[in-house]
């Protein structure tokens, strides 16, 4: 199963290179497959930009949903230091994955 990167935004903080991404995962998929796709997207973005310390990926069903305020398929949050995107709270588990759609 594949995904399409629709948006990638760098949001670097001092000593904490980070990015947010929006991806499309089309069609109905089991939750475990969506988790695998999100992990694959994380692995790919970290491979493409090894300097990254924090990544958030929002997943959507279709393009029309991209401008909404919430993801419609799932979300992945990862950090090299085990802290959330703001660097304040502990991220547990790491990566933290929330799948809301099948």
DAQUI-V461502 format. One record per pair of residues at least 12 apart in sequence whose C-alpha atoms are under 7 Angstrom apart, sorted by sequence separation. I is the first residue (numbers start at 1). J is the second residue. If there is no record, write none. Layout:
# DAQUI-V461502
[[I	J] [I	J]]
This chain:
# DAQUI-V461502
[[8	20] [9	21] [59	71] [60	72] [61	73] [82	94] [8	21] [58	71] [59	72] [60	73] [7	21] [8	22] [59	73] [7	22] [59	74] [6	22] [58	74] [59	75] [78	94] [5	22] [6	23] [58	75] [78	95] [5	23] [6	24] [57	75] [58	76] [77	95] [78	96] [4	23] [5	24] [57	76] [76	95] [77	96] [3	23] [4	24] [56	76] [57	77] [76	96] [77	97] [3	24] [56	77] [76	97] [3	25] [55	77] [56	78] [75	97] [76	98] [2	25] [55	78] [75	98] [54	78] [55	79] [74	98] [75	99] [54	79] [74	99] [53	79] [54	80] [73	99] [74	100] [53	80] [73	100] [74	101] [72	100] [73	101] [72	101] [54	85] [3	37] [17	51] [18	52] [25	59] [27	61] [2	37] [17	52] [18	53] [19	54] [20	55] [21	56] [22	57] [23	58] [24	59] [25	60] [26	61] [1	37] [17	53] [18	54] [19	55] [20	56] [21	57] [22	58] [23	59] [24	60] [25	61] [26	62] [16	53] [17	54] [18	55] [19	56] [20	57] [21	58] [22	59] [23	60] [24	61] [24	62] [38	76] [31	99] [31	102] [30	102] [29	102] [28	102]]
